[in-house]
Amino acid sequence: PARVLAAAVSGIPLLIRTVALRAILVLTAWVATGLGEVTLASHQVALTIWIFVTYAFDAIAIAAQALTGQSLGAGDARAARAATTLMVRWGMIVGGLAMVALILARPWLPGMFTPEKDVQTVLATALSVGALSMPATAIFCVLDGVLIGAGDTRWLAWSMVALLAAYGPVAIGIRWLRPVLVGDDPTSVTGQANGVLWLWLAFTALMSVRATVIWLRSRTEHWMRLGSAA
């Protein structure tokens, strides 16, 4: 029982990290609801595509998690660093390919999800911005796996909470500025496209900040606890 309890307690930081990430996604959806029905529909499809693509990044992250845990557990910091470099390189390659694929698919991909022309137009805008987030999202996902494998879960938890705290005012500000971003006519396709543009620019900036912060963390030695301490 003591070991089961210890395992449960050790999982709390990961739970906090995941709840904070989900809160970011829910907050983004809440902002989309205030920007219009077309914006909300477009955001939902764009987010679904974004999550689907991140599964490819998570596949690399799981490999990074296993390799990092194995290397640090064996007391081999050099192997852990080499594995991290390799996994980040693969993440950047896959993220770049995902970005190019989304850009090339943007003209016809919206039509696969809806026959509504307005939603297709606004969705194309969301996909254009979302495509730009792919490299940063890949780095974020891969290094998440590295730090989870290293047992650096407390840092992951509190850094994600800090990111949520920083993103909250930005997201709320976008919803509050709806009349400026969307315009006087809430049914205007141009206005709805502007709304989803700013929303996804904020979301992409968030992913870029997260990728930068976690990359800077990976460049240090603080997470490399060797042997049983990992």
FIVOZA-880657 format. One record per residue: x, y, z of N, C-alpha, C in turn; residue in three letters. Coordinates in pm, whole numbers, plus 50000, padded with zeros to 5 digits. Last residue first. Layout:
<nodes>
XYZXYZXYZALA/...
</nodes>
This chain:
<nodes>
516435094948968515575098748857514225092248866ALA/517745082449173517125095349203516215100049093ALA/518965060349070517665058249133516975071249166SER/520665077848804520465066348891519075065648948GLY/520545114148792521055101048752520725090248853LEU/518705139248664518985132448790519335117948759ARG/518465164348487519205151848464519645145748598MET/517365188948523516435177748510517135164248499TRP/519515206648527518685205148646517765192948640HIS/521135213648323521395200548382520435197448497GLU/519605229148030520265229248160520535214848205THR/518105225747806519515229247786520295229347917ARG/515525222247891516245210347846517725213047826SER/514795248747938514925239548051515755227348011ARG/514635257747676515635263647765515855254747887LEU/512425242247597513725240247532514845245847618TRP/510445253147753510825239347780512145235847712ILE/510345279047641510625277247783511115263047811VAL/509675273647371510905280747406511315278247550THR/507195260847392508315253947330509645260447368ALA/505695281547508505875268847579507075261247523ARG/505775300447303506365303647434506635290847512VAL/504415285947106505785290247082506495293547213SER/501895282947217502685270947189504165274547168MET/501165310347223501255302647346502115290247327LEU/501065316046953502065322847035502265315447167ALA/498835300446891500125297046833501265303646911THR/496865314647032497125300647066498495296247013PHE/496975339346900497255338647044497605324447085ALA/496225330946645497525337346664497925336846811LEU/493665322046698494695312146668496095318046669TRP/492405346946748492355336146846493465325946823LEU/492845360946514493455365646637493465354846744TRP/491335344146335492745347346310493445351446439LEU/488775344646431489515332146443491005334246417VAL/488225372146369488145366846505488955354146523GLY/488495373146093489385381146177489405375946321ASN/486375356546026487735352445991488755360246072ALA/484265372346112484485359346177485905354346148GLN/484555393845932484685395946076484975383046150GLY/484055380545691485325387345712485585389545861THR/481445372445732482485362245716483865368445740VAL/479195386045962480145388745853481235378245848SER/477595384046179477465373446077478425375445961THR/477935406146336478485393546386478395382146285PRO/478825437046245477975426346194478555412846236ASP/480815452746358479435454946400478515443646357ASP/483745432146430482995442746365481565443546414GLY/485705415546534484705409746444483945420546367VAL/487345432946685487925422646599486945417646493LEU/485615449946824486685455646742487195445446641VAL/483875432746958483325442846864484385448946773PRO/485845416947111485055411247000484495421846907ARG/487385421847328487565430447211486785425547090LEU/486805400747495486315413947531486385423647413TRP/488235380247370486765379647375486175393347407ARG/490815389947409490325387647272488795387047271ILE/490945390147689491025402647616490515401247473GLY/490935363147745489785371147788489765384447713ILE/493475356947640492275350847585491025358947620ALA/495115372447809495155374347663493865368947600VAL/494565362348066494205376148032494195378947882PRO/495535334348020494175338048058493795352348022GLY/498235331847980497355331147863495955336047895TYR/499325332548235499705343048140498745343648021ALA/498185309948348497955322948412498285334348317ALA/499225290348178497775292548183497465306248242LEU/501905292348253501505295448115500015298148107LEU/501795283748515502215297448487501805301648347ALA/501055257248465500145265848541500485280548516VAL/503365248848337502105248948263501065257548333MET/505185250948545505395259148425504135259748341SER/504195232148722504115246348758504385255448639TRP/504585207648575503295211748630503225226648651ALA/507285206748509506295206448403504945211648454LEU/508395205948766508645217548681507615218248569TRP/507425180848843507025192848918507265205448835ARG/508645162548671507225165348656506765177748733THR/511005150248584510975164548612509545169748607ASP/511615124448512510975126548641510885141148681GLY/512515119248263513525122948362512935124948502ALA/510165115048126511075103748144512135106448249GLY/509305141448129508525131348201509405119048228ILE/511225152647964511205156548104510335147248189LEU/510605139847717511945139047776511895141847926VAL/507935147747674508265133647694509625131747759GLY/508365175147639507485170547747507805155947780ASP/509785174047407510515177147530509665174447653LEU/507645167847230508805159047243509545161447374VAL/505875189847258505445176247289506635166947315CYS/507505211847179506835211647309506465197347349PHE/508145204646918509205205947018508625205147159ILE/505525205346807506325193046805507425193446910ALA/504825231946838504055221746909504835208746915THR/506655243846663506735246746806505985236346888ALA/505735232746414507105230446463507235232746614PRO/502885241646413503285227646416504735225446465MET/501975267146382502255262846518502855248846525SER/501315270446119502545276846166502935272346306LEU/498835258346109499975251746045501285257346094ALA/497205277346227497515265046300498695257646240GLY/496965295746020497705299546141498125287046218VAL/495545279845839496765286845796497615290545917SER/493325271845984494315261745946495635268145903LEU/491925295946005492415289346126493505279246093ALA/491325300045731492145309745805492755303345930THR/489675278345682490925279545607491875289345674ALA/487505284945843488355273645881489695274145808LEU/486345305245693486945308645823487885297445869VAL/485505289845470486365301645454487085304945584THR/483855270245585485045266345508486025277945496GLN/481835285945691482715278545782483985274245710VAL/480705294945452481245304445548482225297645644ASP/479835271245329480895279145267481525288945365LYS/479195240145457478915254345477480085262745426GLU/479815213745452479435219645324479185234745334PRO/482685201545633481405208645631481105213645490THR/484935185445604484285186045734482925192745732PHE/486035187545356485845173945408485035173745537MET/486455214445314485295208145251485035194045297GLY/488935219245441487685223645504486445216945445PRO/490815207945246490535201345373489255206245439LEU/491435223245021490365213145010490005206445144TRP/493355242945092492275246044997491125236044997PRO/495135230045284494195240445326493095243245224ARG/497135212945215495775207445221494725217845251ALA/499415228545232499035223245101497595218245100LEU/499405233345508499345244545414498885239845277ILE/499655207545608498445215345637498295227045541LEU/502205200645510501035192845472499745200645495ALA/503875218945639503765219345493502495212045448VAL/503485210345905503185224145866502975225045715MET/504415184045895503005186645928502595200645886ALA/507115188845843506305181745744504815184045768LEU/507825201546082507935208645954507095202245846GLY/507365180446262506615192846274506655201046147GLY/509285162246175507865158646163506985171146175VAL/511595177646234511355172546099509865169646079ILE/511335182446506511365193846414511085189446271MET/511445155946601510255164146623510205175946528GLY/514035148946533512915142146467511625149946484TRP/515355166446708515585167446564514445160746487ARG/514495156746952514125170346913514285172046763VAL/515735131746946514275132546948513785146546908MET/518465139146950517915131346839516405132746832LEU/518675152347195519005159347071518385152346951THR/517995131047368517185143247364517415150847234THR/520095113447322518735109347288517825121447278ALA/522225128547424522215124747282520825120747237ALA/521475130147694521585142347615521535139247466ARG/521625103047762520355110247776520365122947693ALA/524325097947719523335091047635521985098147642ALA/525385114247922525735116847783524725110247689ARG/524485102748157523985115948119524255118847973ALA/523805074048278524525078348158523935091548109ASP/522545059548474523575068948513524375074548397GLY/520415044648414521715037848406522865047048442ALA/518445064048430518435053148528519745045548531GLY/519065078548204519305084448335519315073848444LEU/518355059448006519705065048013520005070848151SER/515615053648060516615043048056518035048548076GLN/514435079148040514385071648165515425060748171GLY/515005084447769515515093047875515535085748008THR/513605064247636515055065247620515675073747731LEU/510925070047713511545057147744513075057947739ALA/510595096247613510375093347755511085080447795GLN/511005092647341511915101047418511805098347567ALA/508745077047281510085071447261511115079347342ALA/506845096547339506855084047416508195077047403ILE/507445115747145507595119047287507635106547373ALA/506725103246911508145106046933508375108847081ILE/503985103146961504665090446935506175092046957ALA/503375129946977503355122047100504045108547081ASP/503445136846709504475142246798504545134146928PHE/501155123546628502445119946566503595124946653ALA/499255137246773499485123146805500805118346744TYR/499025162146660499925160846774500135146446817THR/497055158046468498445158946424499405157146541VAL/494785158746635495095146646558496575146646514PHE/494855185146727495045174046822495425161246749ILE/494335198346480495555201046555495865189646653TRP/491765188846421492885185646331494215187546403ILE/490415200546638490395185946619491535181546529THR/490835227546586491415221546706491455206446696LEU/489335230246350490775232946349491465226646468ALA/486755224746448487355216046346488875217846345VAL/486485245846631486345232046676486995222446577GLN/486755268746471487745265846575487685251246618HIS/484425266946318485735266246253486825262646354SER/482465270346516482505258046434483875256146370ALA/483175296146609483185284546699483275271546621LEU/482795311546378484115310746440484215298546530THR/480055308046346480965303346242482375301946297VAL/479065320246581478835306046555479805300446451GLU/481265342446769480285339246664480215324346636GLY/482845347746982483195354446857482245351246743LEU/482315332747202481925346647206482205354347078GLY/483395308147146481925309147156481455323547156THR/486125313547163485535311447031484015312547036ALA/486455313947440486625326447364485965325147228VAL/486055286847488485125296647546485235309947473TRP/488275275847363486945272947309485915282947361ALA/490235285647537490265289647396488905287147331THR/489505272047770489465286647768489455291847624LEU/490045245847691488665249747722488515264847717VAL/492845247447662492005243847547490545247947569LEU/493585254047923493945262947812493055260247691ILE/492675231548058492055244448088492375254647979ALA/494445212547964493035211547924492305224747950ARG/496725222048096496685221747950495245221047900LEU/495955218148362496265231648315496205232348163ALA/495695190348363494515198548390494745212748341VAL/498385183248321497365179648222496105188048239THR/499645193248554500085197548421499005195048316ARG/498295178448749498195193148748498565198448610ILE/499175152648678497745155848676497535170948669LEU/501875155248726501425152848588499945155848574LEU/501835158749009502305169448920501865167648775PRO/500735132849089499975145249108500505156549018ILE/502285110149080501535113648960500775126748970GLY/503295106549330504235110749226503525114849098SER/501035096749459501515110349492502445115449383VAL/500915071149348499805080549328500255094849354ALA/503285060049441503085061449297501975071449266ALA/502745060249714503875068149663503745070449513ALA/500645042249722500405056149760501515065149707LEU/502025019249651500915023849565500635038549594VAL/503745017449867504315019749734503245024549636ARG/501955012650072502805024550078503375027749941ALA/500824987750000500005000050000500845012750000PRO/
</nodes>
